[in-house]
Amino acid sequence: MSGKVYLVGAGPGDPELLTVKALRLLREADVVLHDDLVTPEILKLIPFTAEVRNVGKRCGHKEIRQEEINFLMVTLAASGRNVVRLKSGDPLIFGRGGEEIDALRRANIEYEIVPGVTSALGAAAVAGIPLTRRQTSSTLVLTTANRATENDDADWSHFAAANATLVVYMPGQNYGEISARLVSAGFAHKTPCAIISSATTSRQQIYRTTVSDLLHAPPLASPTLLVVGEVVKFSVRDSVLERAGTSEQLNNFEMFTQPALAQAESSSQNEERPA
C-alpha cells in the first residue's frame, strides 16, 4: 500500500506561524524532507521517530538536484511511508511545488498541499508595511530577481504604470542591477523600498531606502525580500531598535529582533499605564 506526500508550507520562519494542520502532519510524519531555509525552531517540532533529511538547494550550494528530490518523494511514498515535503513559506510560491506535483502525478502518488504563510506576508507584517492600500496601491505583484532562462525577464514597466507594490523574492546582493531595472521600468527615483532579511525570526533585519539609493544597500543575510512601492512609507517605525555606525546609516538601517520588540512594547505599555 502506497503512502502519501504532503507539500507543507513552513511559513517565513516563526514556528508560531505554522498552521495547525502543518504542525499535526509534522508530528505524524514518517519522513520529513525539508528545505535549507526551514528554521531550526520549526525542525525541533519534528518527533525523533521521524526520518529527517535536508534537501535544501540554496543559491550557489546545490548539493541535491530537483530530480533527486522528486525521486525521494516518489520512492518513499511508494514504500508505504507518509512523507512531509516541508518548504519555507508557501509550497506554491517560488518553491518548485508545481514541479514536484508533476512528478507525483506521473508516479500516481497521492499528495496533498498544505499552504503556508508566504514570505512576502510575513516580511510585510514585521515591517508594518500594508502591501495594498486604498488610493496608494491596489495591485500586488510577487516576482523574483532570478531568471529561469536568459530570455525570462519580467516587464516591470507594467507594474510601475499600475502603481503596484512589487515584492521581489531572492533579490540577491546586486542591488545596483535591480535599481537600474526599476528605473528603466519607470519607477520614480524616490520610490520607497525595504529590504527585509530573515523575517519573523530573532535575526530579522530591515533596511529602508529608495529606488535610486538601492545600490548602496548593505549585504543582509539571506533569505531576503525586497519590497518596492509607495506603501513602504506607511511602515511602522515605532518600538524599533536602531543600530548603525554612522548618522546616514541610522536613517535607513533598522534591526528588528523579537526580544527587542517585546522589550520596547513592554516599556511602552508601562509608560501608558496609570500609576
C-alpha positions in Angstrom: 0.0 0.0 0.0 1.4 3.4 -1.0 1.9 6.2 1.4 1.1 9.9 0.8 3.1 13.0 0.2 2.2 16.3 1.9 3.6 19.5 0.4 3.6 21.7 3.5 4.4 25.4 3.9 6.5 26.1 6.9 5.9 29.9 6.7 8.6 32.5 6.9 10.4 31.2 10.0 8.5 31.8 13.2 7.1 28.4 14.4 4.0 30.1 15.7 3.1 31.0 12.1 2.7 27.3 11.2 -0.8 26.2 10.5 -2.4 23.8 12.9 -2.6 21.2 10.1 1.1 21.7 9.3 2.0 21.1 12.9 -0.1 17.9 13.1 1.4 16.5 9.9 4.9 17.1 11.2 4.1 15.2 14.3 2.6 12.3 12.4 5.2 12.1 9.5 7.3 9.0 8.8 9.8 11.1 6.8 10.3 14.9 6.5 12.2 16.3 3.5 12.9 19.9 4.4 14.3 22.9 2.6 17.5 24.5 3.9 15.6 27.7 4.9 13.3 26.0 7.3 14.4 27.3 10.7 15.8 25.1 13.5 12.9 26.2 15.7 10.5 24.5 13.4 12.7 21.4 12.8 12.7 20.9 16.6 8.9 20.2 16.4 9.5 17.0 14.4 9.4 13.9 16.6 12.6 11.8 16.9 10.7 8.8 15.4 10.6 10.5 12.0 13.4 10.3 9.5 14.6 13.9 8.6 16.5 14.8 5.5 17.8 18.2 4.5 17.2 18.5 0.7 17.9 22.2 0.5 19.1 23.9 -2.7 20.2 27.3 -1.6 21.7 29.6 -4.3 25.3 28.6 -5.0 25.1 25.5 -2.8 23.0 22.9 -4.7 24.1 19.6 -3.2 21.0 17.8 -4.4 19.1 18.2 -7.8 15.4 18.6 -8.1 15.1 15.3 -9.9 16.7 13.6 -6.9 14.1 15.2 -4.5 11.3 14.1 -6.8 12.8 10.5 -6.8 13.0 10.5 -3.0 9.3 11.6 -2.6 8.1 9.0 -5.0 10.2 6.2 -3.7 9.5 6.8 0.0 5.7 7.2 -0.6 5.6 4.1 -2.8 7.2 2.1 0.1 4.1 3.0 2.2 5.5 5.9 4.2 3.8 9.3 4.8 6.2 12.0 3.6 6.1 15.7 4.6 7.9 17.8 2.0 8.5 20.8 4.2 9.0 24.1 2.3 9.9 27.6 3.5 7.0 30.0 3.0 4.2 28.6 0.8 4.8 25.5 -1.3 3.4 27.0 -4.5 5.1 30.4 -4.4 8.7 30.2 -5.8 9.1 26.8 -4.1 9.1 24.5 -7.2 5.9 23.0 -5.8 4.5 22.7 -9.3 7.4 20.6 -10.5 7.1 18.2 -7.5 3.3 17.9 -8.1 4.0 16.9 -11.7 6.4 14.2 -10.6 3.9 12.8 -8.0 1.2 12.8 -10.6 3.3 10.9 -13.1 4.1 8.3 -10.5 0.4 8.1 -9.4 1.4 9.0 -5.8 -1.3 10.5 -3.6 -0.5 14.0 -2.4 -2.0 17.0 -0.6 -1.0 20.6 -0.5 -0.9 22.4 2.9 -0.5 26.2 2.3 1.8 28.3 4.5 2.3 32.0 5.2 4.4 33.1 2.2 7.5 35.2 3.0 6.0 38.4 1.5 3.2 38.4 4.0 5.5 37.6 6.9 8.0 40.2 5.9 5.4 42.9 5.4 3.9 42.1 8.8 7.1 42.5 10.8 7.9 45.7 8.9 4.4 47.1 9.3 4.0 47.5 5.5 0.4 47.4 4.2 1.0 45.7 0.8 -2.2 47.2 -0.5 -3.7 50.5 0.5 -6.6 52.5 -0.9 -5.6 55.4 -3.1 -2.0 54.2 -3.0 -1.7 50.7 -4.4 -4.4 48.2 -5.3 -2.1 45.9 -7.2 0.3 43.4 -5.5 3.0 41.7 -7.6 5.1 38.8 -6.4 8.2 38.3 -8.6 11.8 37.1 -8.4 15.1 38.6 -9.5 16.3 35.1 -10.5 15.6 34.1 -14.1 14.8 30.6 -15.1 16.2 31.3 -18.6 18.2 34.1 -20.1 15.1 35.2 -22.0 12.8 35.2 -19.0 12.8 38.8 -18.0 9.6 40.3 -16.4 8.5 43.6 -17.9 8.4 45.6 -14.8 7.1 48.7 -16.6 3.6 47.3 -16.3 4.0 47.3 -12.6 5.3 50.8 -12.5 2.4 52.1 -14.6 -0.1 50.4 -12.3 1.4 51.9 -9.1 1.8 48.4 -7.9 3.5 47.1 -4.8 6.4 45.0 -6.1 7.7 42.2 -3.8 11.0 40.7 -5.2 11.8 37.3 -3.8 15.5 36.2 -3.9 16.9 39.6 -4.9 20.5 38.6 -4.3 23.1 41.2 -3.5 23.4 43.0 -6.8 21.0 45.9 -5.8 22.6 48.2 -8.3 21.3 46.0 -11.2 17.8 45.9 -9.6 17.8 49.6 -9.1 18.7 50.1 -12.8 15.9 47.8 -13.8 13.4 49.6 -11.7 14.3 53.0 -13.0 14.3 51.7 -16.6 10.8 50.3 -15.9 9.5 53.7 -14.9 9.7 53.5 -11.1 10.4 57.0 -9.7 13.8 57.5 -8.2 12.3 58.4 -4.8 10.0 55.3 -4.7 10.4 53.8 -1.2 12.0 50.4 -0.8 12.6 48.0 2.1 14.9 45.0 2.2 13.8 42.5 4.8 16.2 39.8 6.0 15.2 36.6 8.0 11.7 37.9 8.5 9.8 36.9 11.7 12.9 35.4 13.3 15.1 36.7 16.0 17.7 37.5 13.3 15.4 39.7 11.2 16.8 43.0 9.8 15.1 45.8 7.8 16.8 48.3 5.6 14.7 51.2 4.2 15.9 53.1 1.2 14.7 54.4 -2.2 15.0 53.1 -5.8 17.8 55.4 -6.6 19.8 54.7 -3.4 19.1 50.9 -3.5 22.6 50.3 -4.9 24.1 51.5 -1.6 22.2 48.8 0.4 24.3 46.7 2.7 24.5 42.9 2.2 22.0 41.3 4.5 21.9 37.7 5.4 19.6 35.5 3.3 16.8 34.9 3.0 15.8 38.4 1.9 12.9 40.1 0.3 12.7 43.5 -1.5 9.5 45.5 -1.2 9.1 48.4 -3.7 6.3 50.9 -3.7 4.7 53.9 -2.1 3.2 51.6 0.6 6.6 51.3 2.2 6.4 54.8 3.5 3.5 53.8 5.7 5.6 51.1 7.6 5.7 51.3 11.3 8.8 52.8 12.8 7.8 52.8 16.5 9.2 50.4 19.0 12.2 49.7 16.9 15.8 49.0 18.0 18.0 51.0 15.6 21.7 50.3 15.3 24.2 51.9 12.9 27.7 53.1 12.6 27.0 56.5 11.1 24.2 59.0 11.2 23.5 58.3 7.5 23.0 54.6 8.1 20.9 55.4 11.2 18.3 57.0 8.9 18.0 53.8 6.9 19.1 50.7 8.8 16.8 49.2 11.4 17.4 45.9 13.1 14.3 44.3 14.4 14.7 41.5 16.9 11.9 39.7 18.7 13.3 40.3 22.2 13.9 44.0 21.4 10.4 44.4 20.1 8.9 42.7 23.2 11.0 44.9 25.5 10.1 48.1 23.6 6.4 47.1 23.7 6.5 46.3 27.4 8.2 49.7 28.1 5.5 51.5 26.1 2.7 49.8 28.0 4.3 50.6 31.3 4.6 54.3 30.3 0.9 54.4 29.3 -0.4 52.5 32.4 -1.7 54.9 35.1 0.3 54.8 38.4 
